[in-house]
């Protein structure tokens, strides 16, 4: 099976794009993984269009993914499932981009700067989409690429492979700096998780492979103190009534960049580890979804390449 996404080339046309819904499935004996073709569903200016995992189903009975917003039916500009983002606070070329000029959002395309203000990750920007390609070679592997035209010396190619290994999803990244200027940004995965659509409650527990340092949190949003914080874990006293958020929750070591989210009632769990290392972690969630976020730092000189990998494992007792 081979699926190829139509690339968009030619002169810069800033627009918002929506194609018909095109989703394909990777599958083995344990997992069924539904992935959107780049630009076919999500066509916003925040999340990477490549390898956008809509749903993960384990053993035909436990689903793991939810939407960013509860009860949403239109996901053109909303996150869902397992989707990553480059440059949530440092998109490439924004700092020296004039108003009206283009800056690079890796995995998305060239965005047009609208004002002299700071970049807003949740904003909607006029977009010239990157050239995206997708190929499914068998039932267990899909490969993606994304490339923008050069702007003020900034240019890169992103290659991503999503593959299944028993009960694991392996997401492999390769980023090439093909421009004349350095690329300094970050990448993280927004894992929108709710097992069998179960609300976030005392049934869930998030365990980290490193210690939590509350004194070093960059930001804390914990309405009603519903989120309990341990030495290396988070729990919930009740179902949250409003969104919660914690930034810079710890310092992952190179050999221990990971987390485990367990649901005691369902006896199901998901784990993620990042290699070679994660630089930081945030935690976001609300009533219907929770998202542990491991960040990878990117500092690429012209002509250099960086590779990293995310491994997510899905288990049930």
N, C-alpha and C positions, 0 to 999 in steps of 0.2 A: 504494500500500500504506500502510495506517495501523495502527499498533500503539499502544494506549494502556494504560499500566500503571494498575492499580487503586490509587487513593490510599486512605490510611487516615486517617480523621478521627474526631471525637468526643472523648469524655473520655480522659484519659491512661491507656493500658493498656500497661504495660511488659512486653515479651515478646521472644522470638526467633522470627522469621518465616521460613518456607521455603515458597515456592510451587513448582509444577512447573517443570522446566527449560524456559525459553523463550529461544531465541537466534535472532537474525535476521542477515542478511548484507547488507553494502554491497559493491558490486562495480563495477569498470570494467575496461578492457582489461589493466591491470597488476596490480591488487590485488583480493583478496577479504578482507574484514574481518568477522569474526564478533563480534557484540556481544550481551551478555546484557541482557535486559529487566530494569530495576531490581527487585531483590528476588527474581528467579526462580532464581538460582543463589547468588551471594554475598549473604548477609544478615547479615554481621557488623557490628561497631560501629567498625571502623577506616576502611576505604576507602570513598570516594564511590561510591554505588550507580549513579550516572548515567554513561552512556558507558563502561561497563566492557567493554573490548576483550579478548576471550578469545584471539583468534588473528589473525595477519596472514600472508597467503600471497602471495608475489610470483611472477607468471608461472606459477602453478600448480605450482611445483616447490620453492620455498624458503619454509619457515615460520620465523617469527622469535620466537614467544612461548613461554614456559615457565611452569610453576607455581612458586609460592614454595617449596613443599616437593616434593622428588623423589618420584615414584611415588604422589602423593596422588590419591585418587579422590573425596574429599569436599571441595568448595571453598566450603562455606557460610561458613567463617570464615577462609579463606586467600586471599592475593592470587594473581593470575594475569594474564599478559599485560600490557597497558598500563592501569594503574588508578592514580588519583590519590588523595591524602589531604589533608584540611584539618586543621590544628591537631595535628600529631604531638606537639608539646610544649606548645602553647598553645590547647587547644580553647576556643571562645568561652564565657565565663561560668563556667569551672571555678574560677577563683581565688576568687570570692565566692559559690560555690555551697555551701549547707549540705549535710551528709551526709543522704542521702535525697531531696535536691532534684534538679532536672533542669538539665543544661547542654547547649549546642548543639554538635553535631558536624555541620558543614555537609556536605550531600549524603547524610547518613545519617538523622539525626533528633535527638530529645532523649534523652540518656543520663542515667541516675540515678547520682549520686555515691555511692560505697560506703563511703568511709572518709575520715579526715582526711589521708591520705597524698597524695603527688603523683599526677598523672594517669599512667596506664600505657597507652601506645598499643597494646600487644599484649594488653591485658586484654579480657575480655568483660563488657560492662555491660548491665544491663537497659535495654531500648530501647522508646521510642515512635517508630515510624518516621515520617519526614516524608511529606508528600504528594508522590509522584513521578509524573511524566507523561513519556511517551515517544511520539514520532511519527516515523514513517518516511514521507517524502513521495515519494521516488523511490529508485532503486537506489544513489545516491551520497550521500545526505544523511539524517541522523537528528538530531532535536532533543530535548532533555531539559529538564525543570525539576524543582526540588525546593524545598519550602517547609515550614518548621516553624511551629508555633504559637509565639507570643511567650512568653518566660520571663524575668522580672525585667528587662524592657526590652530584651532581646536578641532580634532577629528579622531574618531575611534571606531573600531569594529568590535561588536559583542557576539560571541558564540556561546550557545548554551545547549546542553544535552540533558534530557530528562529520561531516566531509565529505571526499570524495576528490577530489584534483586530480592526474591522471596517476598518478605513483608516490608521491604524498604523501598523508598523513592530516593534515588541519587540524582542530585542536580549539580552538574559540573559547569563551571563558568570559565571562559577565557576572554580577556579583554586586551585588545591591542591598541596602543597609541600610534595612530598613523598620521598624526599632525606634527606641527613644529613647536608646540607648546606643551608644557607638563599638564597632566590631568590629576587633580587632587580633589577627591570627593569620598563618598562612602556608599556602601550598599547594605541593605538589610532585607529580611523577608518578613512580610506582614502575614503571619499565620492566623487567619480568622477561623478559630476552632470552636465547635460546640458538638459534642458527641451525641449522635441521634437527635440533634436539635434540643438537647437538654439545657435548660438555663444554667448560668454560672451560679453555683450554690455550694453549701458545705460538702456536696458529693465530690467536688474537685479539689485537687491539691497539686501545686506546681513545685517541683523539686529542682534545684540548680546544682551544677557540679562545682560550684564555687560559692564563697561566702557573700552575703549581702551586707553592704555598708550604708546604713540609713543616713549616717552623718554626711555622706558624700552624694546623696541624691541630688540631681540637678533640679528636679521638679517633683512635687508630690500632690496628687489629687486623689483623695480617699473619702468621699462623702459618707458620713455616718461611721467612719472607721470600719467599714464592712470587710475590708481586706486585712487579714492578719499577716504579720511579717515575722518570720522566724530567722534563725541564723543563716539558713540556706534554702528557705522555702517560703511560699506564699499559700495562704488558705483563705476561705471565705466563711464568715459567720452567718451570712444570710444571702439572699439573692440581691445583687446591687440594684438600687433604684436610679442610679445615674452613672455616667462613665467614670472610670478610675484610670489613673496613669502614674507611672513611676519611671523616671529616667536615671540613667547611670547607676543601676542597681548593684553593680559589682564589677570586679576586674577578672574576667576569664583568663585562665592560664593557657598557654599553648596546647597543653595536653588535656585540658578539661573544659572546652568550650561547648557546653551543652545544657539541656533541660529535659525534664520528664513531666508531662501532664497526665495525671491519673484520675479516673472517675470510678469511685468505689462502688457505686450502685450498678454500673454497667460492667464493672471489672474490665475496663478497657483503658488503653493508654497510647500516647504518642510521644516520641522522643525526637529531638533534633540535636545534631552535633555539627560543628563547622570546623573545617580544616583548610589551611594550616592553623588558623587561630581566629577568634573573634576579639574585637577591640573593646566592645561595650555591649550592654544589654538594656533594653527598655521593656516595660510591661504596660499594655493598654487593654482595656476591655469595658464591657458594660453588661447589662442584664442578660443578653442573648449570646454573647461571644467573648472570648478571651484571646489575646494575641501576645505571646512571648516573642521578642524581637532581638536577634543577635546581629550586631553590626560588624562589617568588615571594612577596614580602612584601605583606601586606594591612593597610591602616590606613584604615578607612572611618568617617567621621562619619555620624550619622543623616541619612537622606535622600540620601546620596551613592551613586554607582555606580562600579564599577571594571570594566574590561575588559582581558583579555589573551589571548594566543594561543600555542599550541604547534603546531609544524609538524614532523612526522616524515617523513623521506624514505627509501625502501627501494630499493636498487639491487643489480644483479648484473652481473658481467662476462661 
